[in-house]
């Protein structure tokens, strides 16, 4: 019978990712009217601009860093001469820098959503829940930097990389073996991340799929003054 570690880190990730992909497809197919960010800019714009820019800059850099850092095999880093300890120090520095930027933006956005009566009235429970869960996930990530600083050999980071890569290649048994002896703070960070994937199709986060990439190649619009 699978133990709790196997259930949480060997089975739950696949459930979360399956719901993430299939749920997004079903929502797009059946409920496209809700496929939007539900922008509250018309209700208040000054605080939104201040928090939104910082949040998106921080979160995009963090997600990109996680994707590259965790999904790239360690042999690639070894080949370019980047040792685990150096890679860990670099990840801590960049993660901390962009994490603080994201934290600043999210603090403004949460305060705005919870304290502005008009915005609060136009916010669903899921809007608030997702915002608070992302905030908690960000805080866990920032706290984990202090734990990482206590062991700069990069070995725990290698276990996390191995867990991600073995999960992607459907080697659940090896993935569980990798994660079993990782610190609690990292396990909580992973579990909350998987939970965000699970909730993704049921929230406004689906607008991520609609990022306007075509704008990068679109012809300039000519706007003439009267």
C-alpha positions in Angstrom: 0.0 0.0 0.0 1.4 3.4 -1.0 2.6 5.6 1.9 1.7 9.3 2.3 4.9 10.4 0.6 4.1 8.3 -2.5 0.5 9.6 -2.5 1.5 13.3 -2.2 4.6 13.3 -4.5 4.1 10.3 -6.7 0.3 10.3 -7.5 -1.0 13.8 -6.6 1.2 15.6 -9.1 -0.3 13.6 -12.0 -3.9 14.2 -10.7 -3.1 18.0 -10.5 -1.5 18.1 -14.0 -4.4 16.1 -15.5 -7.0 18.5 -14.1 -4.8 21.4 -15.2 -4.7 20.3 -18.8 -8.1 18.7 -19.3 -9.9 21.2 -17.1 -8.5 24.1 -19.2 -9.6 22.4 -22.4 -13.1 21.7 -21.2 -13.5 25.3 -19.8 -12.4 26.8 -23.1 -14.8 24.6 -25.0 -17.8 25.0 -22.8 -17.5 28.4 -21.1 -15.4 30.8 -23.2 -17.3 33.8 -21.9 -15.6 33.3 -18.5 -12.1 33.0 -20.2 -10.9 36.4 -19.1 -9.1 38.3 -16.3 -12.2 40.2 -15.1 -10.1 43.3 -15.0 -11.1 45.8 -12.3 -9.2 48.7 -13.9 -12.3 50.7 -14.4 -13.0 50.6 -10.7 -9.5 51.7 -9.6 -6.4 52.1 -11.8 -3.6 53.8 -9.8 -2.9 50.9 -7.3 -3.6 48.3 -10.0 -0.8 49.7 -12.3 1.6 49.9 -9.4 1.0 46.4 -8.2 0.3 44.7 -11.5 3.6 45.6 -13.2 5.7 44.4 -10.2 3.7 41.2 -9.8 3.9 40.2 -13.5 7.6 41.0 -13.8 8.4 39.0 -10.7 6.1 36.1 -11.4 7.2 35.6 -15.0 10.9 35.7 -14.0 10.3 33.3 -11.1 8.3 30.8 -13.2 10.9 31.0 -16.0 13.7 30.4 -13.6 11.9 27.4 -12.0 11.2 25.9 -15.4 14.8 26.2 -16.7 16.5 25.5 -13.4 14.5 22.4 -12.4 13.8 20.9 -15.9 17.4 21.1 -17.2 19.4 17.9 -16.5 22.3 18.5 -14.1 24.6 17.1 -16.8 24.0 20.2 -18.9 25.0 22.5 -16.0 28.1 20.3 -15.4 29.0 20.6 -19.1 29.0 24.4 -19.0 31.1 24.4 -15.8 28.3 25.4 -13.4 28.7 23.4 -10.2 25.6 22.6 -8.0 26.8 25.1 -5.3 27.2 27.9 -7.8 23.9 27.2 -9.4 22.2 27.1 -6.0 23.7 30.5 -5.1 22.6 32.0 -8.4 19.1 30.6 -8.0 18.9 32.0 -4.5 20.0 35.4 -5.6 17.8 35.7 -8.6 14.9 34.0 -6.9 15.2 36.4 -3.9 15.5 39.5 -6.1 12.4 38.8 -8.3 10.6 37.2 -5.3 10.8 40.6 -3.5 9.6 42.4 -6.6 6.6 40.0 -6.9 5.9 40.2 -3.1 5.8 44.0 -3.3 3.3 43.8 -6.2 1.1 41.2 -4.7 0.9 43.0 -1.4 -0.5 46.0 -3.2 -2.9 43.9 -5.2 -4.2 42.0 -2.1 -4.6 45.2 -0.1 -6.5 46.8 -3.0 -8.8 43.8 -3.5 -9.6 43.3 0.2 -9.9 47.0 1.3 -11.5 48.7 -1.7 -15.3 48.2 -1.3 -16.1 48.3 -5.0 -13.4 45.8 -6.0 -14.2 43.5 -3.1 -17.9 43.5 -4.1 -16.9 42.5 -7.6 -14.5 39.7 -6.5 -15.5 36.1 -6.3 -14.4 33.8 -3.6 -12.1 32.1 -6.1 -10.5 35.4 -7.0 -9.5 36.1 -3.4 -8.5 32.5 -2.7 -6.2 32.2 -5.7 -4.6 35.5 -4.9 -4.0 34.5 -1.3 -2.7 31.0 -2.3 -0.2 32.5 -4.7 0.9 35.0 -2.0 1.4 32.1 0.5 3.3 30.2 -2.2 5.6 33.2 -2.8 6.2 33.5 1.0 7.1 29.8 1.2 9.5 30.3 -1.7 11.2 33.3 0.0 11.5 31.5 3.3 13.0 28.5 1.6 16.0 30.7 0.6 17.0 31.0 4.2 16.9 27.2 4.6 18.9 26.8 1.4 21.6 29.1 2.8 22.3 26.5 5.5 23.5 23.9 3.0 25.2 25.5 0.0 26.5 22.2 -1.5 23.5 22.1 -3.8 22.6 18.5 -3.0 19.1 19.2 -1.9 18.6 21.3 -5.0 19.7 18.3 -7.1 17.1 16.1 -5.4 14.4 18.6 -6.3 15.6 18.7 -9.9 15.6 14.9 -10.0 12.1 14.8 -8.6 10.8 17.2 -11.3 12.5 15.4 -14.1 11.5 11.9 -13.0 7.9 13.1 -12.6 7.9 14.5 -16.1 9.3 11.2 -17.5 6.6 9.2 -15.5 9.2 7.5 -13.2 7.1 8.0 -10.1 9.0 5.5 -8.0 12.3 7.2 -8.6 10.7 10.6 -8.1 9.4 9.6 -4.7 12.8 8.3 -3.7 14.3 11.7 -4.6 11.9 13.8 -2.6 11.6 11.6 0.5 14.5 13.2 2.4 14.0 16.7 1.2 13.2 19.4 3.8 9.6 20.1 4.9 9.6 23.7 3.5 10.4 22.4 0.0 7.7 19.7 0.3 5.1 22.3 1.3 6.2 24.6 -1.6 5.8 21.7 -4.0 2.4 20.6 -2.7 1.0 24.2 -2.8 2.3 24.5 -6.3 0.5 21.4 -7.4 -2.7 22.6 -5.7 -2.5 25.8 -7.8 -2.2 23.7 -10.9 -5.3 21.8 -9.7 -7.3 25.0 -9.2 -6.0 26.7 -12.3 -8.9 25.8 -14.7 -11.5 27.0 -12.2 -10.0 30.4 -11.7 -9.2 33.5 -13.7 -5.7 32.1 -14.1 -6.8 30.5 -17.4 -6.1 33.9 -19.1 -2.4 32.8 -19.0 -3.2 30.6 -22.0 -4.3 33.7 -23.9 -1.1 35.7 -23.7 -1.2 38.0 -26.8 2.0 36.6 -28.4 0.7 37.8 -31.8 1.1 41.4 -30.7 4.9 41.0 -31.0 4.7 40.5 -34.8 1.6 42.7 -35.5 2.1 45.7 -37.7 2.2 49.1 -35.9 -1.1 50.9 -35.7 -1.0 54.4 -37.1 -2.8 56.8 -34.8 -3.2 60.4 -36.0 -4.2 63.3 -33.9 -7.2 65.4 -35.0 
